[in-house]
């Protein structure tokens, strides 16, 4: 799968993150039912939060679920 991520940061204006993913052909296929969307401890999550206290709190919560965190 190809794609890219652009991060634009301006002093005093915050940060903008744009994710570019390739378009798929055809209709999207439903992969999971809503009830099945639970963390199973094998996921890696990108944590993009510039407020340190919020980032740490969210990180601790996600780690209790067994999720690996990625801090850019």
ChimeraX commands (.cxc) that place a marker at each C-alpha (Angstrom):
marker #1 position 0.00,0.00,0.00 radius 0.5
marker #1 position 1.37,3.39,-0.89 radius 0.5
marker #1 position 0.57,6.68,0.74 radius 0.5
marker #1 position 2.17,9.55,2.61 radius 0.5
marker #1 position 1.84,11.79,5.63 radius 0.5
marker #1 position 2.46,15.56,5.58 radius 0.5
marker #1 position 3.04,17.46,8.80 radius 0.5
marker #1 position 2.92,21.25,8.70 radius 0.5
marker #1 position 3.83,23.20,11.81 radius 0.5
marker #1 position 3.78,26.95,12.16 radius 0.5
marker #1 position 4.92,28.72,15.31 radius 0.5
marker #1 position 1.93,29.97,17.26 radius 0.5
marker #1 position -0.57,28.33,14.89 radius 0.5
marker #1 position -0.33,24.66,15.85 radius 0.5
marker #1 position 0.22,21.65,13.69 radius 0.5
marker #1 position -1.64,20.17,10.75 radius 0.5
marker #1 position -1.32,16.50,9.81 radius 0.5
marker #1 position -2.60,15.19,6.48 radius 0.5
marker #1 position -2.79,11.53,5.57 radius 0.5
marker #1 position -2.83,10.60,1.89 radius 0.5
marker #1 position -3.97,7.08,1.10 radius 0.5
marker #1 position -4.48,5.60,-2.34 radius 0.5
marker #1 position -8.03,5.34,-3.59 radius 0.5
marker #1 position -9.50,1.85,-3.71 radius 0.5
marker #1 position -11.29,0.41,-6.67 radius 0.5
marker #1 position -14.89,-0.55,-6.11 radius 0.5
marker #1 position -16.99,-0.39,-2.99 radius 0.5
marker #1 position -15.50,-0.69,0.46 radius 0.5
marker #1 position -15.85,-4.09,2.08 radius 0.5
marker #1 position -17.09,-4.28,5.66 radius 0.5
marker #1 position -14.36,-6.00,7.63 radius 0.5
marker #1 position -15.66,-5.97,11.21 radius 0.5
marker #1 position -18.97,-5.61,12.90 radius 0.5
marker #1 position -19.08,-2.77,15.43 radius 0.5
marker #1 position -19.10,-5.20,18.38 radius 0.5
marker #1 position -15.82,-6.73,17.17 radius 0.5
marker #1 position -13.92,-3.43,17.19 radius 0.5
marker #1 position -12.09,-3.87,20.47 radius 0.5
marker #1 position -8.39,-3.58,21.17 radius 0.5
marker #1 position -6.77,-6.98,21.33 radius 0.5
marker #1 position -3.33,-5.89,22.53 radius 0.5
marker #1 position -1.63,-6.37,19.16 radius 0.5
marker #1 position -2.27,-2.92,17.74 radius 0.5
marker #1 position 0.18,-0.03,17.38 radius 0.5
marker #1 position -1.30,3.45,17.66 radius 0.5
marker #1 position 0.29,6.72,16.55 radius 0.5
marker #1 position -0.12,9.23,19.39 radius 0.5
marker #1 position -0.23,12.76,17.98 radius 0.5
marker #1 position -0.94,15.06,20.90 radius 0.5
marker #1 position 1.08,18.19,21.62 radius 0.5
marker #1 position -0.24,18.66,25.18 radius 0.5
marker #1 position 2.16,16.58,27.29 radius 0.5
marker #1 position -0.24,15.80,30.13 radius 0.5
marker #1 position -2.97,14.61,27.74 radius 0.5
marker #1 position -0.46,12.56,25.76 radius 0.5
marker #1 position 0.82,10.82,28.91 radius 0.5
marker #1 position -2.68,10.11,30.25 radius 0.5
marker #1 position -3.88,8.66,26.96 radius 0.5
marker #1 position -0.68,6.68,26.60 radius 0.5
marker #1 position -1.03,5.10,30.04 radius 0.5
marker #1 position -4.66,4.21,29.34 radius 0.5
marker #1 position -3.87,2.59,25.99 radius 0.5
marker #1 position -0.92,0.69,27.45 radius 0.5
marker #1 position -3.27,-0.86,30.05 radius 0.5
marker #1 position -5.06,-2.42,27.08 radius 0.5
marker #1 position -1.79,-3.91,25.87 radius 0.5
marker #1 position -1.49,-1.54,22.92 radius 0.5
marker #1 position 1.92,-0.49,21.64 radius 0.5
marker #1 position 2.29,3.27,21.24 radius 0.5
marker #1 position 4.29,5.21,18.68 radius 0.5
marker #1 position 5.29,8.76,19.58 radius 0.5
marker #1 position 6.66,10.65,16.54 radius 0.5
marker link #1:1,2 radius 0.2
marker link #1:2,3 radius 0.2
marker link #1:3,4 radius 0.2
marker link #1:4,5 radius 0.2
marker link #1:5,6 radius 0.2
marker link #1:6,7 radius 0.2
marker link #1:7,8 radius 0.2
marker link #1:8,9 radius 0.2
marker link #1:9,10 radius 0.2
marker link #1:10,11 radius 0.2
marker link #1:11,12 radius 0.2
marker link #1:12,13 radius 0.2
marker link #1:13,14 radius 0.2
marker link #1:14,15 radius 0.2
marker link #1:15,16 radius 0.2
marker link #1:16,17 radius 0.2
marker link #1:17,18 radius 0.2
marker link #1:18,19 radius 0.2
marker link #1:19,20 radius 0.2
marker link #1:20,21 radius 0.2
marker link #1:21,22 radius 0.2
marker link #1:22,23 radius 0.2
marker link #1:23,24 radius 0.2
marker link #1:24,25 radius 0.2
marker link #1:25,26 radius 0.2
marker link #1:26,27 radius 0.2
marker link #1:27,28 radius 0.2
marker link #1:28,29 radius 0.2
marker link #1:29,30 radius 0.2
marker link #1:30,31 radius 0.2
marker link #1:31,32 radius 0.2
marker link #1:32,33 radius 0.2
marker link #1:33,34 radius 0.2
marker link #1:34,35 radius 0.2
marker link #1:35,36 radius 0.2
marker link #1:36,37 radius 0.2
marker link #1:37,38 radius 0.2
marker link #1:38,39 radius 0.2
marker link #1:39,40 radius 0.2
marker link #1:40,41 radius 0.2
marker link #1:41,42 radius 0.2
marker link #1:42,43 radius 0.2
marker link #1:43,44 radius 0.2
marker link #1:44,45 radius 0.2
marker link #1:45,46 radius 0.2
marker link #1:46,47 radius 0.2
marker link #1:47,48 radius 0.2
marker link #1:48,49 radius 0.2
marker link #1:49,50 radius 0.2
marker link #1:50,51 radius 0.2
marker link #1:51,52 radius 0.2
marker link #1:52,53 radius 0.2
marker link #1:53,54 radius 0.2
marker link #1:54,55 radius 0.2
marker link #1:55,56 radius 0.2
marker link #1:56,57 radius 0.2
marker link #1:57,58 radius 0.2
marker link #1:58,59 radius 0.2
marker link #1:59,60 radius 0.2
marker link #1:60,61 radius 0.2
marker link #1:61,62 radius 0.2
marker link #1:62,63 radius 0.2
marker link #1:63,64 radius 0.2
marker link #1:64,65 radius 0.2
marker link #1:65,66 radius 0.2
marker link #1:66,67 radius 0.2
marker link #1:67,68 radius 0.2
marker link #1:68,69 radius 0.2
marker link #1:69,70 radius 0.2
marker link #1:70,71 radius 0.2
marker link #1:71,72 radius 0.2
view
